[in-house]
Amino acid sequence: MTILLKNQIGAVKQAPTGFSWTMLFFGVFVPLFRGDFKWFFISLFASFVTFGFSWFVIPFIYNKRYLSNLLETGYVPADEYSKSALVKIGLLLP
């Protein structure tokens, strides 16, 4: 499921929810391409420390952490569907 988030100046971002298939297949490059440098370094460090095992763990948590980070930086749901999806996964209060 993909939701739309917009910031104060009207820029809209599509953000996926649930399991991150892209993170599973492309690993540390996904946060890098999304401009999420914090999680790029976290996943890079984790992959070195765990000898790549983290590539099977991080996809379960990455999309929720990415959405949480976008909401903290000022993005808000762009439509009612996105708002209800964020409430459903527990990132937004009703």
DATAWO-V894934 format. One record per residue. N is the residue number from 1. PHI is phi as a letter, one per 20 degrees, with the letter a starting at -180 (* if undefined). Layout:
# DATAWO-V894934
N/PHI + N/PHI
This chain:
# DATAWO-V894934
1/* + 2/d + 3/d + 4/d + 5/c + 6/c + 7/d + 8/f + 9/e + 10/n + 11/f + 12/d + 13/c + 14/e + 15/c + 16/f + 17/c + 18/n + 19/f + 20/e + 21/f + 22/f + 23/f + 24/f + 25/e + 26/d + 27/l + 28/f + 29/f + 30/f + 31/f + 32/f + 33/f + 34/e + 35/m + 36/e + 37/f + 38/g + 39/f + 40/f + 41/f + 42/f + 43/f + 44/f + 45/f + 46/f + 47/f + 48/f + 49/f + 50/e + 51/l + 52/n + 53/f + 54/f + 55/f + 56/e + 57/d + 58/f + 59/g + 60/f + 61/d + 62/f + 63/f + 64/f + 65/f + 66/f + 67/f + 68/f + 69/f + 70/f + 71/f + 72/f + 73/e + 74/o + 75/f + 76/c + 77/g + 78/e + 79/b + 80/f + 81/f + 82/f + 83/f + 84/f + 85/f + 86/f + 87/f + 88/f + 89/e + 90/n + 91/e + 92/b + 93/e + 94/f
